[in-house]
Amino acid sequence: MLLSLVVAACALALVLVLAVPAAKAMSGRHFAGKDFLDGLFLLPLVLPPVVTGFLLLVLLGKRGPVGVMLARWDWQIIFTPTAAVLASTVVAFPLMYGSMKAAFQGQDPRFEDAARCLGAAPGRVFWTVALPLAWPGLVAGTLLSFARALGEFGATIMIAGNIPGHTTTVATAIYFAAEGGDLKLAGMYAALIGTVNLALVVMVNRLARGREKSRQ
């Protein structure tokens, strides 16, 4: 469970750094290839996690383009905790991206226009106007992304494996405990992660209700 929490936290940090700026850029004006890029960002949401893991394996494996490059520095990602973080980041990215894109698109553009007219730089407009207005979307995306990263299995098992004490997360522990016939242990792990994720979803629902009440 500790490894799962660390992996989910690291994945969430990467998702915040990558998805929030991407969502802001994609919520603006149209440009060539925007629809394709938007579909690419959301692709892990509709792909089976095992397929996502396979694509990461092809990319990061010893014969993959990134894997070959990393091998020159004797750095291996596959079957390490780093691989679990990357897998969780990829599958959680669309949730943060989609939530923040909707939040940015729902803003009144006049607020940002006013800030620009007053001489604010683009970075200051983002941090002091756009991001605070998108705060509910950021909180919802954070909770959902963390829950998704915490329960990731398919992509993780493909590129991180199940090395006890090294890459075994709660999700992989459930699978192998059930496969080994230890249903009691699998049930305990399932109840634990189910409780945590249910609490996160409840928080998102309460946040959504709070937003609706504030608009009325």
Backbone hydrogen bonds, N-H to C=O, Kabsch-Sander energy under -0.5 kcal/mol:
donor,donor_aa,acceptor,acceptor_aa,energy
5,L,1,M,-2.4
6,V,2,L,-2.4
7,V,3,L,-2.9
8,A,4,S,-2.6
9,A,5,L,-2.3
10,C,6,V,-2.5
11,A,7,V,-2.6
12,L,8,A,-2.4
13,A,9,A,-2.0
14,L,10,C,-2.0
15,V,11,A,-2.7
16,L,12,L,-2.6
17,V,13,A,-1.9
18,L,14,L,-2.3
19,A,15,V,-3.3
20,V,15,V,-0.6
20,V,16,L,-1.0
22,A,18,L,-1.3
23,A,19,A,-2.9
24,K,20,V,-2.1
25,A,21,P,-2.5
26,M,22,A,-2.4
27,S,23,A,-1.2
28,G,25,A,-0.9
34,K,31,F,-2.0
37,L,33,G,-2.4
38,D,34,K,-2.6
39,G,35,D,-2.2
40,L,36,F,-2.2
41,F,37,L,-2.2
42,L,38,D,-1.6
43,L,39,G,-0.9
45,L,42,L,-1.6
46,V,42,L,-0.6
46,V,43,L,-1.5
47,L,43,L,-1.9
51,V,48,P,-0.9
52,T,48,P,-1.9
53,G,49,P,-2.7
54,F,50,V,-2.3
55,L,51,V,-2.4
56,L,52,T,-2.1
57,L,53,G,-2.3
58,V,54,F,-2.5
59,L,55,L,-1.9
60,L,56,L,-3.1
61,G,57,L,-2.1
64,G,61,G,-1.2
66,V,59,L,-1.5
67,G,59,L,-1.4
68,V,64,G,-2.8
69,M,65,P,-1.2
70,L,66,V,-2.5
71,A,67,G,-1.9
72,R,68,V,-0.7
72,R,69,M,-0.7
73,W,70,L,-1.4
74,D,71,A,-1.6
75,W,70,L,-2.0
76,Q,74,D,-0.5
79,F,159,I,-3.8
80,T,77,I,-1.0
83,A,77,I,-0.7
83,A,80,T,-0.8
84,A,80,T,-1.3
85,V,81,P,-2.0
86,L,82,T,-2.4
87,A,83,A,-2.6
88,S,84,A,-2.3
89,T,85,V,-2.3
90,V,86,L,-2.4
91,V,87,A,-1.9
92,A,88,S,-1.7
93,F,89,T,-1.7
95,L,92,A,-0.7
96,M,92,A,-1.4
97,Y,93,F,-2.8
98,G,94,P,-2.9
99,S,95,L,-1.9
100,M,96,M,-2.6
101,K,97,Y,-2.5
102,A,98,G,-2.0
103,A,99,S,-1.8
104,F,100,M,-2.7
105,Q,101,K,-2.5
106,G,102,A,-1.4
107,Q,104,F,-1.3
111,F,108,D,-1.7
112,E,108,D,-0.5
113,D,109,P,-2.2
114,A,110,R,-2.3
115,A,111,F,-1.8
116,R,112,E,-2.3
117,C,113,D,-2.3
118,L,114,A,-1.4
119,G,116,R,-1.8
120,A,115,A,-2.3
125,V,121,A,-2.5
126,F,122,P,-2.1
127,W,123,G,-2.2
128,T,124,R,-2.5
129,V,125,V,-1.8
130,A,125,V,-2.1
131,L,126,F,-2.9
133,L,129,V,-1.7
134,A,130,A,-1.4
135,W,132,P,-1.2
138,L,134,A,-2.1
139,V,135,W,-2.5
140,A,136,P,-2.4
141,G,137,G,-2.6
142,T,138,L,-2.3
143,L,139,V,-2.3
144,L,140,A,-2.4
145,S,141,G,-2.4
146,F,142,T,-2.3
147,A,143,L,-2.2
148,R,144,L,-2.4
149,A,145,S,-2.6
150,L,146,F,-2.3
151,G,147,A,-1.5
152,E,149,A,-0.8
157,I,153,F,-3.0
158,M,154,G,-1.1
159,I,155,A,-1.6
160,A,156,T,-3.1
161,G,156,T,-1.1
166,H,163,I,-2.5
167,T,163,I,-2.6
168,T,163,I,-1.1
169,T,167,T,-0.8
173,A,169,T,-2.2
174,I,170,V,-2.2
175,Y,171,A,-1.8
176,F,172,T,-2.4
177,A,173,A,-2.1
178,A,174,I,-2.4
179,E,175,Y,-2.4
180,G,176,F,-1.8
181,G,178,A,-1.2
182,D,177,A,-2.3
183,L,181,G,-1.6
186,A,182,D,-2.1
187,G,183,L,-2.6
188,M,184,K,-1.9
189,Y,185,L,-2.4
190,A,186,A,-2.6
191,A,187,G,-2.5
192,L,188,M,-2.0
193,I,189,Y,-2.6
194,G,190,A,-2.3
195,T,191,A,-2.1
196,V,192,L,-1.9
197,N,193,I,-2.4
198,L,194,G,-2.3
199,A,195,T,-2.1
200,L,196,V,-1.7
201,V,197,N,-2.3
202,V,198,L,-2.5
203,M,199,A,-1.8
204,V,200,L,-1.9
205,N,201,V,-2.4
206,R,202,V,-2.4
207,L,203,M,-2.1
208,A,204,V,-2.3
209,R,205,N,-2.3
210,G,206,R,-2.2
211,R,207,L,-1.9
212,E,208,A,-2.0
213,K,209,R,-2.3
214,S,210,G,-1.9
215,R,211,R,-1.3
216,Q,212,E,-1.0
